[in-house]
């Protein structure tokens, strides 16, 4: 995958799974990926220590993602991403470096970095070769209630100074996402507002529609 191809994939709705999904993980991911239009990125996020289950789930998700032409990103775990052949990895503050991920996963891998509310961390990640950065939480998040708070001002400054795509995360809904998109967000990462929706396909379509609205 060349740089232009990667950049083209890094836009729109970025769906992130939650370990709490358990037995619903696969059917709900199928519902997300089969929506029309679908999504470019799906992140497998599970913080449990059950390595065997995580390998099984990640492998199953990769098979589904390939069916729907979606890139699978693994949260935190470079080794798991390498083992299953995922498209890339997303790294947090306590994870390995961008350089370590690149060495193991190769030039074609998509590497994202959580930057919370720290622009300098994002600039350093870009310099290290990250493909995108994520800021948040922009709104109250049921998944991470104690997450650092990011502001629209930070998003504006990040878009002015960064050349790589910017993802926003944290409590994002179809009602508040337009503010982030208008401020330049290339992607919005969503957990609850997609996987917790009564109609998942409709939720995916609703978020996708927000990115189709052209400014006047």
N, C-alpha and C positions, 0 to 999 in steps of 0.2 A: 504494500500500500504506500503510495507516494504522499508527500506533504499536502498537495492540493486535494487528494482524495480524503485524507484525514480531516482537513479543515471543512470540507463539505459535509462530513458526517457529524460535525460538532455543532449542531444547531437544533433548536426546537425543544420538544419535551424529552427529558432524560429521566426515565423511570428507574426507581431504586427499590429493591426488595427489602423486606424486613424479616428478621428471624422469627418474629411472632406469627408469621403466616403458616409455618409448619406444613401440615398436610395440604393446605390450600396453595402452597407456593407454585407448583407446576400448573394447575388449572388456571390460576389467576394470571400467571405470566403468559399463558397461551391466550387468554382473553385480551391482555394488553397488546401482545404482538400481532394478533390477528385483526386488530381494529383497522379500519380503513379511513384515512391513511394511518400507517403504523408509526413506529419510532425508529430512530437511528441507533440509539444507545440504550442498553439495559444493564444496570449494575447489580451484581449479586452481592448483597451485604448481609453477613451473618457473623456475629461476634462470639458464637459458641466455640467450645473446645472440642466438639465432636468432628474430628478430622475426616473420618470415614463418611459420615453423612454429608458433610460439606463437599467432599469430592464427588459423591453420587449426585447431589443436587446440581453442582456446577456443571458436571458433564451432561446431565439431562437438559439444563438450560442452554448449553452451547448447541446441542442438537436442535432445539426449538428455534434458537436465534438464527441458525444457519438456514432453517426452513423459511424464515420470514425476512432474511437479508438484514438482520440487526446485529450490531456489534456487541458482544458480551464483555463487560468490564468487571473485574473482580476487586472488591473492596479490601484494601490492606495487604492481601496475601500474594506476594510476587510468586512464591513457589507454587501455589495453587493455580495461578494464572498460567504459569509455564506448563504445569502438569496436564491441564485440560486443553491447552491451546487456545486460550481466550484471546480476544483482540487487545486486551490491555489491563491496566491496573490503576486503581485510585488510591493515593497515598495520603495519610494523615500526618500530624505533627510527630507522632511517636513511631512512625513506620520507617522503613529503609529509604534511602535517598533516591532521587530521580536517576542519578548516575547508575546506582546498583540495579534499578529496575531496567534501565536501558541495556545494560550489559547482559542481563539474563534474558530479556524478552526481545531484544533486537530493535533495529531502526523503525520497523513498520508498526511497532506496538503503540497503542494510544495510552499515554501516561498523563493522568490528572492529579492535581494536588489541592488538598483542602487548605485554604488560606484564612479562614475565619473572618476576622476584620482587620487583617494585617496586609497592607499593600506592599510593604517591603518584602514580605515572604513571597508574595506573588511575583514580584520583579525578580527575586532570586530564583524562583522555580522556572520562570521563563528563560532566564540566563542558563539554567542547568539543562534545559531541553524539554521541559514539560510541554505537552500539547494543548492543555487547557488548565485553567485554575478555577476554583470554586470559592465563593464568599458566602457567608451566612453564619448565623441565622438572621434573615431579614424580618421575619415575623415569628410569633410564638410557635414553637414546634412541639408537638406531642411526642415526637421521637427523641428529641434532645432538648428538654425543657431548660437546661442550664447552659445552653450553648451561648458563646459570645454573640453580641448583637452587632449586625452590620447595617450601615446606613445607605440611603440613596446617594448621598454625597460621595461615599467611598466608591460606589459603583461608577458614578460619573468620572471620578479621577482615574479609576482603574482602566476604564475604556479609553481615556485620553492617553494613558501611558503604556498600556500593554498592546502587543501585536497579536497575541494568541487569544482564542475564544475565552469568554468569561461566562461561568455558570453561577446561577444564584440558587440558594437552597435555604430551607427553613420555613415551615408553616405556609408554604405557597399554595394558593387556591386559584380557581379561575377568576375570582373576584379581585384578588390583589396582584396577580401576575402581570396584568397590563402595565402597572406602574414600573415594574422592573424591565419589561420588554421595551417600553418607551424610553427608559434610561440607558438602553443599549445591551441588555442581557442577551447573550447569544443562545443560552440554554436556561431552562428552569428545571431543577431537579425536584422530583415529587415522589413522596411515598404514600402518605395517608390519603391524599385527595385523589389518588388513582386506585391504589389497592384496597382502600376502604370504601370506595364508591359502590352504590347499589347496582349501577350499570357501568362496568369498567370501560367497555368500548365507547360509550357515550362520553365518559370523562376524558379518555384519550383524545377523542375527536374534538372536544371542547377546548382542550389545551392547544392542540394543533391549529385550530381555527384562529387562536389569538396571534399566532405567528404569521398568519396569512393576511392580516389586516395591514394595509399599506398606509403610511402616514400621508396626510394631506399636503 
